[in-house]
Amino acid sequence: DRALPFEVSAERRIIAADGTQTFEPADDKFVIFPPQGNAEVGQSKAVRVQYVGPTALTETQGYVIRVREVPVQDPNFQGVRFAYAY
């Protein structure tokens, strides 16, 4: 019943030899527009993501684009609140 505020970020995905993975910020390698926004009720929102990092890579690199819901504080709300990240 209200707009959903969100933020978008880029992270480099690093997989170790044992299969564990870690993530490090990679916003400097991408242009994300808009980096924050509101998805209105019943509507969709387009986000443009463009790689602007080095073009001559010596190894394969994996990246993750994360879309996170920004929690909105409502002083009248009581209960459990969930914030999603995709």
N, CA, C and O atoms as a printed pandas DataFrame, in Angstrom:
     atom_number atom_name residue_name chain_id  residue_number  x_coord  y_coord  z_coord
0              1         N          ASP        A               1    0.802   -1.201    0.000
1              2        CA          ASP        A               1    0.000    0.000    0.000
2              3         C          ASP        A               1    0.848    1.271    0.000
3              4         O          ASP        A               1    0.314    2.370    0.150
4              5         N          ARG        A               2    2.176    1.129   -0.168
5              6        CA          ARG        A               2    3.057    2.302   -0.231
6              7         C          ARG        A               2    4.281    1.977   -1.076
7              8         O          ARG        A               2    4.569    0.810   -1.340
8              9         N          ALA        A               3    4.991    3.001   -1.493
9             10        CA          ALA        A               3    6.189    2.816   -2.317
10            11         C          ALA        A               3    7.248    2.029   -1.551
11            12         O          ALA        A               3    7.325    2.096   -0.324
12            13         N          LEU        A               4    8.064    1.282   -2.297
13            14        CA          LEU        A               4    9.127    0.473   -1.711
14            15         C          LEU        A               4   10.472    1.137   -2.019
15            16         O          LEU        A               4   10.923    1.098   -3.164
16            17         N          PRO        A               5   11.116    1.743   -1.026
17            18        CA          PRO        A               5   12.431    2.341   -1.268
18            19         C          PRO        A               5   13.500    1.245   -1.375
19            20         O          PRO        A               5   13.453    0.247   -0.657
20            21         N          PHE        A               6   14.470    1.450   -2.287
21            22        CA          PHE        A               6   15.516    0.446   -2.490
22            23         C          PHE        A               6   16.840    1.128   -2.790
23            24         O          PHE        A               6   16.886    2.307   -3.142
24            25         N          GLU        A               7   17.929    0.354   -2.641
25            26        CA          GLU        A               7   19.254    0.807   -3.042
26            27         C          GLU        A               7   19.942   -0.334   -3.779
27            28         O          GLU        A               7   19.705   -1.506   -3.488
28            29         N          VAL        A               8   20.799    0.020   -4.736
29            30        CA          VAL        A               8   21.473   -0.957   -5.583
30            31         C          VAL        A               8   22.984   -0.793   -5.413
31            32         O          VAL        A               8   23.497    0.326   -5.391
32            33         N          SER        A               9   23.694   -1.923   -5.293
33            34        CA          SER        A               9   25.151   -1.863   -5.166
34            35         C          SER        A               9   25.773   -3.028   -5.930
35            36         O          SER        A               9   25.100   -4.004   -6.261
36            37         N          ALA        A              10   27.079   -2.905   -6.205
37            38        CA          ALA        A              10   27.831   -3.946   -6.904
38            39         C          ALA        A              10   28.896   -4.502   -5.970
39            40         O          ALA        A              10   29.528   -3.763   -5.215
40            41         N          GLU        A              11   29.085   -5.821   -6.033
41            42        CA          GLU        A              11   30.110   -6.471   -5.221
42            43         C          GLU        A              11   30.848   -7.496   -6.071
43            44         O          GLU        A              11   30.253   -8.168   -6.913
44            45         N          ARG        A              12   32.141   -7.605   -5.840
45            46        CA          ARG        A              12   32.920   -8.648   -6.513
46            47         C          ARG        A              12   32.795   -9.926   -5.700
47            48         O          ARG        A              12   32.947   -9.914   -4.478
48            49         N          ARG        A              13   32.520  -11.022   -6.383
49            50        CA          ARG        A              13   32.364  -12.338   -5.743
50            51         C          ARG        A              13   33.680  -13.087   -5.872
51            52         O          ARG        A              13   34.165  -13.322   -6.979
52            53         N          ILE        A              14   34.254  -13.461   -4.729
53            54        CA          ILE        A              14   35.534  -14.167   -4.708
54            55         C          ILE        A              14   35.287  -15.564   -4.132
55            56         O          ILE        A              14   34.795  -15.710   -3.013
56            57         N          ILE        A              15   35.636  -16.585   -4.917
57            58        CA          ILE        A              15   35.448  -17.971   -4.486
58            59         C          ILE        A              15   36.816  -18.570   -4.182
59            60         O          ILE        A              15   37.692  -18.603   -5.047
60            61         N          ALA        A              16   36.997  -19.043   -2.953
61            62        CA          ALA        A              16   38.250  -19.656   -2.529
62            63         C          ALA        A              16   38.334  -21.092   -3.033
63            64         O          ALA        A              16   37.344  -21.655   -3.499
64            65         N          ALA        A              17   39.519  -21.674   -2.937
65            66        CA          ALA        A              17   39.742  -23.050   -3.399
66            67         C          ALA        A              17   38.861  -24.049   -2.662
67            68         O          ALA        A              17   38.500  -25.086   -3.220
68            69         N          ASP        A              18   38.506  -23.747   -1.401
69            70        CA          ASP        A              18   37.659  -24.665   -0.636
70            71         C          ASP        A              18   36.169  -24.461   -0.908
71            72         O          ASP        A              18   35.334  -25.127   -0.296
72            73         N          GLY        A              19   35.825  -23.546   -1.822
73            74        CA          GLY        A              19   34.433  -23.322   -2.202
74            75         C          GLY        A              19   33.732  -22.215   -1.430
75            76         O          GLY        A              19   32.609  -21.841   -1.766
76            77         N          THR        A              20   34.382  -21.690   -0.403
77            78        CA          THR        A              20   33.757  -20.587    0.335
78            79         C          THR        A              20   33.815  -19.328   -0.518
79            80         O          THR        A              20   34.690  -19.178   -1.371
80            81         N          GLN        A              21   32.887  -18.445   -0.279
81            82        CA          GLN        A              21   32.868  -17.213   -1.058
82            83         C          GLN        A              21   32.830  -16.001   -0.145
83            84         O          GLN        A              21   32.269  -16.038    0.949
84            85         N          THR        A              22   33.434  -14.939   -0.617
85            86        CA          THR        A              22   33.406  -13.652    0.071
86            87         C          THR        A              22   33.041  -12.596   -0.969
87            88         O          THR        A              22   33.127  -12.829   -2.175
88            89         N          PHE        A              23   32.637  -11.447   -0.479
89            90        CA          PHE        A              23   32.240  -10.349   -1.361
90            91         C          PHE        A              23   32.964   -9.088   -0.931
91            92         O          PHE        A              23   33.135   -8.827    0.259
92            93         N          GLU        A              24   33.387   -8.307   -1.921
93            94        CA          GLU        A              24   34.003   -7.014   -1.616
94            95         C          GLU        A              24   33.332   -5.949   -2.482
95            96         O          GLU        A              24   32.915   -6.239   -3.603
96            97         N          PRO        A              25   33.224   -4.718   -1.975
97            98        CA          PRO        A              25   32.567   -3.659   -2.740
98            99         C          PRO        A              25   33.221   -3.472   -4.111
99           100         O          PRO        A              25   34.444   -3.525   -4.238
100          101         N          ALA        A              26   32.392   -3.254   -5.131
101          102        CA          ALA        A              26   32.890   -3.038   -6.492
102          103         C          ALA        A              26   32.132   -1.907   -7.178
103          104         O          ALA        A              26   32.028   -1.883   -8.405
104          105         N          ASP        A              27   31.607   -0.978   -6.400
105          106        CA          ASP        A              27   30.844    0.125   -6.991
106          107         C          ASP        A              27   31.692    0.981   -7.924
107          108         O          ASP        A              27   31.148    1.649   -8.804
108          109         N          ASP        A              28   33.019    0.977   -7.751
109          110        CA          ASP        A              28   33.896    1.759   -8.617
110          111         C          ASP        A              28   34.033    1.153  -10.011
111          112         O          ASP        A              28   34.549    1.806  -10.918
112          113         N          LYS        A              29   33.580   -0.076  -10.191
113          114        CA          LYS        A              29   33.676   -0.743  -11.496
114          115         C          LYS        A              29   32.363   -0.732  -12.277
115          116         O          LYS        A              29   32.279   -1.284  -13.374
116          117         N          PHE        A              30   31.347   -0.102  -11.704
117          118        CA          PHE        A              30   30.041   -0.062  -12.346
118          119         C          PHE        A              30   29.428    1.327  -12.223
119          120         O          PHE        A              30   29.667    2.044  -11.252
120          121         N          VAL        A              31   28.648    1.684  -13.210
121          122        CA          VAL        A              31   27.770    2.845  -13.117
122          123         C          VAL        A              31   26.377    2.272  -12.907
123          124         O          VAL        A              31   25.890    1.488  -13.722
124          125         N          ILE        A              32   25.740    2.667  -11.814
125          126        CA          ILE        A              32   24.399    2.179  -11.486
126          127         C          ILE        A              32   23.478    3.385  -11.425
127          128         O          ILE        A              32   23.723    4.330  -10.675
128          129         N          PHE        A              33   22.408    3.344  -12.228
129          130        CA          PHE        A              33   21.479    4.469  -12.239
130          131         C          PHE        A              33   20.042    3.970  -12.256
131          132         O          PHE        A              33   19.679    3.198  -13.144
132          133         N          PRO        A              34   19.238    4.374  -11.330
133          134        CA          PRO        A              34   19.584    5.149  -10.136
134          135         C          PRO        A              34   20.133    4.223   -9.053
135          136         O          PRO        A              34   19.700    3.074   -8.959
136          137         N          PRO        A              35   21.075    4.695   -8.231
137          138        CA          PRO        A              35   21.594    3.851   -7.163
138          139         C          PRO        A              35   20.590    3.674   -6.016
139          140         O          PRO        A              35   20.693    2.737   -5.225
140          141         N          GLN        A              36   19.626    4.586   -5.944
141          142        CA          GLN        A              36   18.544    4.510   -4.964
142          143         C          GLN        A              36   17.261    4.930   -5.663
143          144         O          GLN        A              36   17.291    5.685   -6.636
144          145         N          GLY        A              37   16.146    4.442   -5.167
145          146        CA          GLY        A              37   14.881    4.835   -5.774
146          147         C          GLY        A              37   13.704    4.294   -5.003
147          148         O          GLY        A              37   13.853    3.695   -3.938
148          149         N          ASN        A              38   12.533    4.514   -5.561
149          150        CA          ASN        A              38   11.277    4.017   -5.005
150          151         C          ASN        A              38   10.536    3.255   -6.088
151          152         O          ASN        A              38   10.373    3.755   -7.200
152          153         N          ALA        A              39   10.093    2.062   -5.776
153          154        CA          ALA        A              39    9.213    1.310   -6.664
154          155         C          ALA        A              39    7.792    1.600   -6.184
155          156         O          ALA        A              39    7.402    1.201   -5.086
156          157         N          GLU        A              40    7.040    2.286   -7.007
157          158        CA          GLU        A              40    5.678    2.659   -6.630
158          159         C          GLU        A              40    4.762    1.440   -6.638
159          160         O          GLU        A              40    5.041    0.453   -7.318
160          161         N          VAL        A              41    3.701    1.510   -5.904
161          162        CA          VAL        A              41    2.746    0.407   -5.775
162          163         C          VAL        A              41    2.212    0.023   -7.153
163          164         O          VAL        A              41    1.740    0.876   -7.905
164          165         N          GLY        A              42    2.291   -1.272   -7.477
165          166        CA          GLY        A              42    1.767   -1.773   -8.740
166          167         C          GLY        A              42    2.611   -1.431   -9.949
167          168         O          GLY        A              42    2.186   -1.684  -11.077
168          169         N          GLN        A              43    3.792   -0.865   -9.756
169          170        CA          GLN        A              43    4.654   -0.455  -10.861
170          171         C          GLN        A              43    5.987   -1.202  -10.793
171          172         O          GLN        A              43    6.332   -1.787   -9.767
172          173         N          SER        A              44    6.718   -1.172  -11.885
173          174        CA          SER        A              44    8.071   -1.723  -11.896
174          175         C          SER        A              44    9.054   -0.566  -12.010
175          176         O          SER        A              44    8.664    0.563  -12.307
176          177         N          LYS        A              45   10.306   -0.847  -11.778
177          178        CA          LYS        A              45   11.340    0.189  -11.832
178          179         C          LYS        A              45   12.537   -0.374  -12.571
179          180         O          LYS        A              45   13.030   -1.446  -12.218
180          181         N          ALA        A              46   13.012    0.319  -13.580
181          182        CA          ALA        A              46   14.189   -0.108  -14.326
182          183         C          ALA        A              46   15.429    0.512  -13.695
183          184         O          ALA        A              46   15.425    1.672  -13.282
184          185         N          VAL        A              47   16.490   -0.290  -13.631
185          186        CA          VAL        A              47   17.783    0.168  -13.129
186          187         C          VAL        A              47   18.822   -0.184  -14.185
187          188         O          VAL        A              47   18.855   -1.312  -14.676
188          189         N          ARG        A              48   19.668    0.778  -14.534
189          190        CA          ARG        A              48   20.711    0.530  -15.529
190          191         C          ARG        A              48   22.024    0.243  -14.807
191          192         O          ARG        A              48   22.428    0.983  -13.910
192          193         N          VAL        A              49   22.689   -0.848  -15.214
193          194        CA          VAL        A              49   23.975   -1.232  -14.653
194          195         C          VAL        A              49   24.946   -1.386  -15.814
195          196         O          VAL        A              49   24.691   -2.146  -16.748
196          197         N          GLN        A              50   26.069   -0.658  -15.755
197          198        CA          GLN        A              50   27.062   -0.714  -16.834
198          199         C          GLN        A              50   28.449   -0.920  -16.235
199          200         O          GLN        A              50   28.855   -0.182  -15.337
200          201         N          TYR        A              51   29.181   -1.926  -16.733
201          202        CA          TYR        A              51   30.542   -2.186  -16.290
202          203         C          TYR        A              51   31.466   -1.138  -16.877
203          204         O          TYR        A              51   31.439   -0.899  -18.084
204          205         N          VAL        A              52   32.290   -0.502  -16.040
205          206        CA          VAL        A              52   33.241    0.516  -16.488
206          207         C          VAL        A              52   34.650    0.222  -15.954
207          208         O          VAL        A              52   35.524    1.088  -15.982
208          209         N          GLY        A              53   34.858   -1.002  -15.471
209          210        CA          GLY        A              53   36.167   -1.394  -14.943
210          211         C          GLY        A              53   37.146   -1.681  -16.069
211          212         O          GLY        A              53   36.854   -1.435  -17.239
212          213         N          PRO        A              54   38.311   -2.204  -15.706
213          214        CA          PRO        A              54   39.345   -2.504  -16.706
214          215         C          PRO        A              54   38.828   -3.471  -17.776
215          216         O          PRO        A              54   38.064   -4.387  -17.471
216          217         N          THR        A              55   39.237   -3.267  -19.007
217          218        CA          THR        A              55   38.791   -4.144  -20.095
218          219         C          THR        A              55   39.786   -5.268  -20.349
219          220         O          THR        A              55   39.420   -6.296  -20.919
220          221         N          ALA        A              56   41.042   -5.090  -19.937
221          222        CA          ALA        A              56   42.056   -6.127  -20.123
222          223         C          ALA        A              56   42.208   -6.885  -18.807
223          224         O          ALA        A              56   43.002   -6.505  -17.947
224          225         N          LEU        A              57   41.430   -7.972  -18.662
225          226        CA          LEU        A              57   41.473   -8.769  -17.440
226          227         C          LEU        A              57   42.384   -9.977  -17.631
227          228         O          LEU        A              57   42.421  -10.563  -18.713
228          229         N          THR        A              58   43.117  -10.350  -16.588
229          230        CA          THR        A              58   44.008  -11.504  -16.654
230          231         C          THR        A              58   43.371  -12.756  -16.055
231          232         O          THR        A              58   43.922  -13.851  -16.168
232          233         N          GLU        A              59   42.214  -12.594  -15.419
233          234        CA          GLU        A              59   41.503  -13.727  -14.829
234          235         C          GLU        A              59   40.008  -13.456  -14.863
235          236         O          GLU        A              59   39.570  -12.311  -14.979
236          237         N          THR        A              60   39.240  -14.522  -14.761
237          238        CA          THR        A              60   37.793  -14.400  -14.713
238          239         C          THR        A              60   37.379  -13.739  -13.406
239          240         O          THR        A              60   37.927  -14.054  -12.350
240          241         N          GLN        A              61   36.422  -12.829  -13.470
241          242        CA          GLN        A              61   35.919  -12.170  -12.278
242          243         C          GLN        A              61   34.398  -12.272  -12.270
243          244         O          GLN        A              61   33.750  -12.145  -13.309
244          245         N          GLY        A              62   33.842  -12.502  -11.094
245          246        CA          GLY        A              62   32.398  -12.582  -10.945
246          247         C          GLY        A              62   31.901  -11.423  -10.095
247          248         O          GLY        A              62   32.551  -11.015   -9.132
248          249         N          TYR        A              63   30.752  -10.906  -10.462
249          250        CA          TYR        A              63   30.169   -9.785   -9.722
250          251         C          TYR        A              63   28.713  -10.086   -9.391
251          252         O          TYR        A              63   28.051  -10.868  -10.073
252          253         N          VAL        A              64   28.241   -9.462   -8.350
253          254        CA          VAL        A              64   26.859   -9.589   -7.912
254          255         C          VAL        A              64   26.281   -8.185   -7.825
255          256         O          VAL        A              64   26.904   -7.290   -7.253
256          257         N          ILE        A              65   25.107   -7.987   -8.381
257          258        CA          ILE        A              65   24.379   -6.730   -8.226
258          259         C          ILE        A              65   23.307   -6.985   -7.177
259          260         O          ILE        A              65   22.437   -7.834   -7.368
260          261         N          ARG        A              66   23.367   -6.259   -6.082
261          262        CA          ARG        A              66   22.418   -6.456   -4.981
262          263         C          ARG        A              66   21.399   -5.327   -4.960
263          264         O          ARG        A              66   21.745   -4.151   -5.072
264          265         N          VAL        A              67   20.153   -5.706   -4.816
265          266        CA          VAL        A              67   19.064   -4.746   -4.636
266          267         C          VAL        A              67   18.529   -4.972   -3.234
267          268         O          VAL        A              67   18.044   -6.056   -2.911
268          269         N          ARG        A              68   18.620   -3.944   -2.405
269          270        CA          ARG        A              68   18.192   -4.059   -1.003
270          271         C          ARG        A              68   17.022   -3.127   -0.730
271          272         O          ARG        A              68   17.002   -1.975   -1.161
272          273         N          GLU        A              69   16.068   -3.651   -0.016
273          274        CA          GLU        A              69   14.953   -2.833    0.463
274          275         C          GLU        A              69   15.466   -1.952    1.605
275          276         O          GLU        A              69   16.173   -2.427    2.495
276          277         N          VAL        A              70   15.109   -0.681    1.572
277          278        CA          VAL        A              70   15.474    0.238    2.650
278          279         C          VAL        A              70   14.297    0.293    3.620
279          280         O          VAL        A              70   13.213    0.745    3.249
280          281         N          PRO        A              71   14.496   -0.161    4.857
281          282        CA          PRO        A              71   13.385   -0.162    5.812
282          283         C          PRO        A              71   12.885    1.259    6.098
283          284         O          PRO        A              71   13.676    2.191    6.245
284          285         N          VAL        A              72   11.586    1.400    6.173
285          286        CA          VAL        A              72   10.962    2.683    6.481
286          287         C          VAL        A              72   10.431    2.601    7.915
287          288         O          VAL        A              72    9.718    1.664    8.272
288          289         N          GLN        A              73   10.786    3.585    8.716
289          290        CA          GLN        A              73   10.337    3.605   10.099
290          291         C          GLN        A              73    8.920    4.172   10.169
291          292         O          GLN        A              73    8.659    5.281    9.704
292          293         N          ASP        A              74    8.022    3.400   10.752
293          294        CA          ASP        A              74    6.641    3.829   10.952
294          295         C          ASP        A              74    6.362    3.742   12.456
295          296         O          ASP        A              74    6.268    2.642   13.001
296          297         N          PRO        A              75    6.228    4.892   13.133
297          298        CA          PRO        A              75    6.054    4.874   14.588
298          299         C          PRO        A              75    4.771    4.169   15.039
299          300         O          PRO        A              75    4.664    3.791   16.205
300          301         N          ASN        A              76    3.809    3.984   14.155
301          302        CA          ASN        A              76    2.550    3.334   14.518
302          303         C          ASN        A              76    2.561    1.823   14.295
303          304         O          ASN        A              76    1.597    1.137   14.632
304          305         N          PHE        A              77    3.660    1.303   13.723
305          306        CA          PHE        A              77    3.729   -0.125   13.402
306          307         C          PHE        A              77    4.205   -0.917   14.614
307          308         O          PHE        A              77    5.142   -0.516   15.304
308          309         N          GLN        A              78    3.546   -2.045   14.861
309          310        CA          GLN        A              78    3.977   -2.982   15.891
310          311         C          GLN        A              78    3.996   -4.364   15.271
311          312         O          GLN        A              78    3.031   -4.765   14.621
312          313         N          GLY        A              79    5.084   -5.097   15.462
313          314        CA          GLY        A              79    5.184   -6.431   14.912
314          315         C          GLY        A              79    6.556   -6.689   14.353
315          316         O          GLY        A              79    7.518   -5.996   14.686
316          317         N          VAL        A              80    6.646   -7.693   13.499
317          318        CA          VAL        A              80    7.906   -8.083   12.888
318          319         C          VAL        A              80    8.008   -7.424   11.517
319          320         O          VAL        A              80    7.048   -7.423   10.746
320          321         N          ARG        A              81    9.161   -6.872   11.223
321          322        CA          ARG        A              81    9.389   -6.216    9.939
322          323         C          ARG        A              81   10.497   -6.970    9.196
323          324         O          ARG        A              81   11.517   -7.316    9.792
324          325         N          PHE        A              82   10.302   -7.222    7.907
325          326        CA          PHE        A              82   11.299   -7.884    7.082
326          327         C          PHE        A              82   11.808   -6.896    6.050
327          328         O          PHE        A              82   11.035   -6.111    5.501
328          329         N          ALA        A              83   13.113   -6.931    5.783
329          330        CA          ALA        A              83   13.707   -6.150    4.700
330          331         C          ALA        A              83   14.407   -7.145    3.789
331          332         O          ALA        A              83   15.203   -7.957    4.260
332          333         N          TYR        A              84   14.126   -7.096    2.505
333          334        CA          TYR        A              84   14.630   -8.073    1.544
334          335         C          TYR        A              84   15.842   -7.552    0.797
335          336         O          TYR        A              84   15.985   -6.349    0.580
336          337         N          ALA        A              85   16.717   -8.477    0.406
337          338        CA          ALA        A              85   17.858   -8.176   -0.449
338          339         C          ALA        A              85   17.893   -9.236   -1.547
339          340         O          ALA        A              85   17.805  -10.429   -1.258
340          341         N          TYR        A              86   18.018   -8.815   -2.786
341          342        CA          TYR        A              86   18.029   -9.729   -3.919
342          343         C          TYR        A              86   19.377   -9.665   -4.616
343          344         O          TYR        A              86   19.594  -10.366   -5.604
